[in-house]
Amino acid sequence: MTKGGRAGGGPGTSAASGASDGPAAAAAFVAPDAPISAAPPEAADVIDAAFSPSPSDVAAAAALDAPFLPWPPLVEGRLLRRYKRFLADVELLDGRVVTAHTSNTGRMLDCSEPGRPVFLSLSPNPARRHPYGWEMILMPDGLVGVNTLLPNRLAALALRSGRLTDGRRPAAVRTEPRCGAGRLDLLATGHDGRELWVEVKNCTLVRNSVALFPDAVSLRGARHLEELAALAAAGHRAAVLIMVQRGGAAFFSPADDIDPRWGRVLRQVLDQGVELMVRQVDLSLERAALGASLPARL
């Protein structure tokens, strides 16, 4: 997608991709065979979880068409209920009932049905109150990823390996960089100093072959879009990256029936220079991999 987000695909359609926008952007990134210089993670990136991208992950991703994160050993169970937003009771195969933590703040429409098979990770952190983390649920249409931290880590890995910048690796990638009074998800800096700011959104709602975001009213999400627009106005590249952790989607659209303001702000900021990228996340019981780009209909 070119800067501005609405190019290509005809009226009301936005072709979503991770391509760079012209010679200036191309100059900001090194050639695909250049060494990777990964920035040290900030404290906000070291969130208690079962895995995160390692230098070996980044190196391996650079040689592959589809960067991926391997799952830690997964524990299968049956969802009993989700409650208090961040908690879920799960009956394991051996009959034990455990409480798992979920980082997903959305309503999780169509992916939190009691009785469905779920897959948990087990944190080695002894200080964690709920050592089990809810990673995926098996719905009739396939696996759905509910861990909202995974798309950020996969996006960081893909960005470091050049898979979101037309094969050109940035000089450095920072996670959770400060932006004004808050933070965005990723900041890639090219060798010429040009910056690419990325806000990652996790999408689990797919209806009638349409990936929809958000699945709940998201005032914070709209504010992130406005922060990206301010960065674009200041001359930086800025992009919102929708990571679809569910199969069956032919394209992406904002969920206007759920949060009309978010969709309205998205269209506004695309006209102000913010880019839109939509990527499928291919899920299996072994790994989560960066999948194909999806088009957007706005």
C-alpha positions as CSV (number, residue, x, y, z in Angstrom):
1,M,0.0,0.0,0.0
2,T,1.2,3.4,-0.8
3,K,1.2,6.1,1.9
4,G,-2.4,7.3,2.4
5,G,-3.9,3.8,2.6
6,R,-6.7,4.2,0.0
7,A,-4.7,3.4,-3.1
8,G,-5.7,0.5,-5.3
9,G,-8.6,-1.9,-5.4
10,G,-11.3,0.6,-6.7
11,P,-13.7,2.8,-4.8
12,G,-14.2,1.9,-1.1
13,T,-11.4,-0.7,-1.3
14,S,-8.0,-0.5,0.2
15,A,-5.3,-3.0,-0.9
16,A,-3.5,-4.0,2.3
17,S,0.1,-4.9,2.2
18,G,3.4,-4.2,3.9
19,A,5.2,-2.7,0.9
20,S,7.4,0.4,1.3
21,D,6.2,3.7,-0.2
22,G,8.7,4.8,-2.8
23,P,12.4,5.6,-2.9
24,A,12.6,7.4,0.4
25,A,11.2,4.4,2.3
26,A,13.3,2.0,0.3
27,A,16.5,3.9,1.3
28,A,15.6,3.6,4.9
29,F,16.0,-0.2,5.0
30,V,18.9,-2.4,4.2
31,A,19.0,-5.1,1.6
32,P,17.6,-8.5,2.5
33,D,21.0,-10.1,2.9
34,A,22.3,-7.6,5.4
35,P,22.8,-8.5,9.1
36,I,20.0,-7.8,11.6
37,S,20.5,-5.4,14.4
38,A,17.8,-6.0,16.9
39,A,17.2,-3.4,19.6
40,P,17.2,-4.7,23.2
41,P,13.7,-5.2,24.5
42,E,12.2,-2.7,26.8
43,A,10.7,-3.7,30.1
44,A,7.2,-3.4,28.6
45,D,8.2,-6.1,26.0
46,V,9.2,-8.6,28.7
47,I,5.6,-9.4,29.7
48,D,5.3,-12.7,31.6
49,A,4.5,-15.2,28.9
50,A,5.6,-18.6,27.7
51,F,7.6,-17.4,24.7
52,S,8.9,-14.4,22.8
53,P,11.1,-13.9,19.7
54,S,14.7,-14.8,20.3
55,P,17.7,-13.8,18.1
56,S,17.6,-17.3,16.6
57,D,13.9,-16.9,15.8
58,V,14.8,-13.6,14.0
59,A,17.7,-15.3,12.1
60,A,15.5,-18.2,11.1
61,A,12.7,-15.9,10.0
62,A,15.0,-14.0,7.7
63,A,15.5,-17.2,5.7
64,L,11.9,-18.2,5.5
65,D,8.9,-16.9,3.5
66,A,6.7,-17.1,6.6
67,P,8.2,-16.0,9.9
68,F,6.7,-18.0,12.8
69,L,6.8,-18.5,16.5
70,P,6.8,-22.0,17.8
71,W,4.3,-22.8,20.6
72,P,5.6,-24.0,23.9
73,P,4.2,-27.3,25.0
74,L,0.4,-26.9,24.9
75,V,-2.1,-28.3,27.4
76,E,-5.5,-29.3,26.1
77,G,-8.7,-28.8,27.9
78,R,-12.4,-27.8,27.7
79,L,-13.6,-24.3,28.3
80,L,-16.0,-24.0,31.2
81,R,-16.4,-20.3,31.3
82,R,-14.7,-16.9,30.7
83,Y,-15.3,-14.3,33.4
84,K,-13.9,-11.1,34.9
85,R,-12.6,-10.4,31.4
86,F,-9.1,-11.8,32.0
87,L,-9.9,-15.3,33.5
88,A,-11.2,-18.6,32.2
89,D,-12.0,-21.8,33.9
90,V,-10.8,-24.9,32.0
91,E,-11.2,-28.6,32.6
92,L,-8.1,-30.4,31.6
93,L,-8.1,-33.9,30.0
94,D,-7.2,-35.4,33.4
95,G,-10.3,-33.9,35.0
96,R,-8.6,-31.1,36.9
97,V,-10.1,-27.6,36.6
98,V,-7.6,-24.8,36.4
99,T,-8.0,-21.0,36.0
100,A,-6.2,-19.6,33.0
101,H,-5.3,-16.0,32.3
102,T,-6.2,-14.3,29.0
103,S,-4.8,-11.0,27.8
104,N,-7.7,-10.5,25.5
105,T,-9.7,-7.4,26.6
106,G,-12.3,-7.7,23.8
107,R,-15.7,-9.4,24.0
108,M,-14.3,-12.4,22.1
109,L,-17.5,-12.8,20.1
110,D,-17.8,-16.3,18.5
111,C,-14.6,-17.6,20.2
112,S,-15.5,-18.1,23.8
113,E,-18.2,-20.8,23.7
114,P,-18.2,-23.0,26.7
115,G,-17.5,-26.7,26.0
116,R,-15.1,-26.0,23.1
117,P,-11.6,-27.4,23.2
118,V,-8.9,-24.9,24.2
119,F,-5.1,-25.0,24.4
120,L,-3.1,-23.5,27.2
121,S,0.5,-22.6,27.8
122,L,2.1,-23.1,31.2
123,S,4.4,-20.3,32.4
124,P,7.6,-21.2,34.2
125,N,7.3,-18.0,36.2
126,P,6.7,-19.1,39.8
127,A,5.5,-15.6,40.8
128,R,2.6,-15.7,38.3
129,R,-0.7,-16.0,40.1
130,H,-2.3,-18.0,37.2
131,P,0.4,-20.0,35.5
132,Y,-1.8,-21.2,32.7
133,G,-2.3,-18.8,29.7
134,W,-5.1,-19.3,27.2
135,E,-3.6,-19.4,23.7
136,M,-6.2,-20.8,21.3
137,I,-9.7,-22.2,21.1
138,L,-11.0,-24.8,18.5
139,M,-14.1,-23.5,16.8
140,P,-16.1,-25.3,14.1
141,D,-14.2,-23.3,11.5
142,G,-10.7,-24.0,12.9
143,L,-8.3,-22.7,15.5
144,V,-8.7,-19.2,16.8
145,G,-5.8,-17.4,18.6
146,V,-7.0,-15.4,21.6
147,N,-3.7,-14.3,23.1
148,T,-3.4,-10.7,22.1
149,L,0.3,-10.6,22.9
150,L,1.2,-13.1,20.2
151,P,0.4,-10.8,17.2
152,N,2.7,-8.2,18.6
153,R,5.6,-10.6,19.0
154,L,4.9,-12.1,15.5
155,A,4.7,-8.6,14.0
156,A,8.0,-7.7,15.7
157,L,9.7,-10.8,14.3
158,A,8.3,-10.1,10.8
159,L,9.4,-6.5,10.9
160,R,12.9,-7.4,12.1
161,S,13.2,-9.9,9.3
162,G,12.0,-7.5,6.6
163,R,8.7,-9.3,5.9
164,L,6.6,-6.2,6.5
165,T,8.9,-3.8,4.6
166,D,9.2,-5.4,1.2
167,G,12.2,-7.6,2.3
168,R,14.2,-4.7,3.6
169,R,15.3,-5.0,7.2
170,P,15.3,-2.0,9.5
171,A,18.4,-1.1,11.4
172,A,16.6,-1.5,14.7
173,V,13.1,-2.3,16.0
174,R,11.8,-1.2,19.4
175,T,8.8,-2.6,21.1
176,E,6.3,-0.5,23.1
177,P,8.0,2.8,22.1
178,R,6.8,6.0,23.9
179,C,4.6,8.2,21.8
180,G,3.4,11.4,23.5
181,A,1.8,10.5,26.8
182,G,1.4,6.8,25.8
183,R,3.0,4.0,23.8
184,L,2.5,2.4,20.4
185,D,3.4,-1.2,19.6
186,L,6.5,-1.1,17.3
187,L,9.0,1.4,16.0
188,A,11.3,0.5,13.1
189,T,14.2,2.8,12.3
190,G,15.9,2.7,9.0
191,H,19.6,3.3,8.3
192,D,18.8,6.8,7.2
193,G,17.0,7.5,10.5
194,R,13.5,7.4,9.0
195,E,10.9,5.9,11.3
196,L,8.0,3.5,10.8
197,W,5.6,3.4,13.6
198,V,3.2,0.5,13.8
199,E,0.2,-0.2,16.0
200,V,-0.9,-3.9,16.0
201,K,-4.5,-5.0,16.4
202,N,-5.6,-8.5,17.1
203,C,-8.6,-9.7,15.1
204,T,-10.6,-12.8,16.0
205,L,-14.0,-12.0,14.6
206,V,-14.8,-13.4,11.2
207,R,-18.3,-13.4,9.8
208,N,-19.4,-14.2,6.3
209,S,-15.8,-14.3,5.2
210,V,-15.1,-10.8,6.5
211,A,-12.5,-10.2,9.2
212,L,-13.9,-7.5,11.6
213,F,-12.3,-5.3,14.2
214,P,-13.0,-4.3,16.9
215,D,-15.3,-6.8,18.6
216,A,-16.0,-4.2,21.4
217,V,-16.1,-0.4,21.6
218,S,-12.4,0.7,21.7
219,L,-11.9,4.3,22.7
220,R,-8.2,3.5,23.2
221,G,-8.0,2.0,19.8
222,A,-9.4,5.2,18.2
223,R,-6.8,7.2,20.1
224,H,-4.0,5.1,18.8
225,L,-5.2,5.8,15.2
226,E,-5.2,9.6,16.0
227,E,-1.6,9.3,17.3
228,L,-0.6,7.5,14.1
229,A,-2.2,10.4,12.1
230,A,-0.1,12.9,14.1
231,L,3.0,11.0,13.3
232,A,2.2,10.8,9.6
233,A,1.6,14.6,9.6
234,A,5.0,15.1,11.1
235,G,6.6,13.2,8.2
236,H,7.0,9.7,9.6
237,R,5.6,6.5,8.2
238,A,2.8,5.3,10.4
239,A,0.7,2.1,10.0
240,V,-2.0,0.1,11.7
241,L,-1.5,-3.6,11.3
242,I,-4.5,-5.9,11.7
243,M,-3.4,-9.5,12.5
244,V,-6.2,-11.9,11.9
245,Q,-5.9,-14.9,14.2
246,R,-8.7,-16.9,12.5
247,G,-9.1,-18.5,9.2
248,G,-11.9,-18.1,6.6
249,A,-11.5,-14.4,5.9
250,A,-11.4,-13.1,2.3
251,F,-11.0,-9.4,3.3
252,F,-11.0,-7.0,6.3
253,S,-13.6,-4.3,7.2
254,P,-14.0,-2.2,10.3
255,A,-16.8,-3.5,12.5
256,D,-19.0,-0.4,12.2
257,D,-22.0,-2.0,13.8
258,I,-19.9,-2.6,17.0
259,D,-17.8,0.6,17.1
260,P,-18.8,3.1,14.4
261,R,-16.3,5.7,15.8
262,W,-13.3,3.4,15.3
263,G,-14.3,2.8,11.7
264,R,-14.9,6.5,11.1
265,V,-11.5,7.4,12.6
266,L,-9.8,4.7,10.6
267,R,-11.1,6.1,7.3
268,Q,-10.1,9.6,8.3
269,V,-6.5,8.7,9.2
270,L,-6.0,6.7,6.0
271,D,-6.8,9.9,4.1
272,Q,-4.2,11.7,6.3
273,G,-1.4,9.4,5.3
274,V,-1.6,6.4,7.7
275,E,-1.1,3.0,6.1
276,L,-3.2,-0.1,6.6
277,M,-1.7,-3.6,6.6
278,V,-3.8,-6.7,7.1
279,R,-2.1,-10.1,7.6
280,Q,-3.5,-13.5,8.2
281,V,-1.9,-15.5,11.1
282,D,-1.7,-19.2,10.2
283,L,-2.3,-21.3,13.3
284,S,-1.5,-24.9,14.0
285,L,-0.7,-26.8,17.2
286,E,3.0,-26.4,16.5
287,R,3.3,-22.8,15.6
288,A,1.8,-19.4,14.7
289,A,3.1,-18.1,11.3
290,L,2.7,-14.9,9.4
291,G,0.3,-15.6,6.6
292,A,-0.9,-13.8,3.5
293,S,-1.9,-10.2,3.1
294,L,-5.7,-9.6,3.0
295,P,-7.4,-6.8,1.1
296,A,-9.6,-4.3,3.0
297,R,-13.0,-3.0,2.1
298,L,-13.8,0.3,3.8
